[in-house]
Amino acid sequence: MTIMNDLRITNNLGTYEIEGEFTSKNSLLVREKFNYLLDHYEEVVMCLGKVKKIDKSALCVLLDIYSKAKRRSKVLFVLGKKNKYISDMFTKSQMNYIFKNDYY
């Protein structure tokens, strides 16, 4: 488990759940964690279902992680599209394409 300020990243049976406030003050932690995972695994599952707040800095980090996975031919599943706290931000930024609905 990784904890910083108002953010926690928990490995729940292979799904890395981000919980709390995913904002500029802790987006570096998320970037480092998921870069490490993409360096060591072929498939990474990220869940944003418990994120209570997100900002543009976090969206940039997600875009970087998504791009890295794509460049390296890794599989990145991003779950949590129905989270009401983040859905507007993803719709406004036209980033809903990073979510996967067919993981389970």
Secondary structure, 3 states (H helix, E strand, C coil): CEEECCEEEEEECCEEEEEEEECCCCHHHHHHHHHHHHHHCCEEEEEEEEEEEECHHHHHHHHHHHHHHHHCCCEEEEECCCCCCCHHHHHHCCCHHHECCCCC
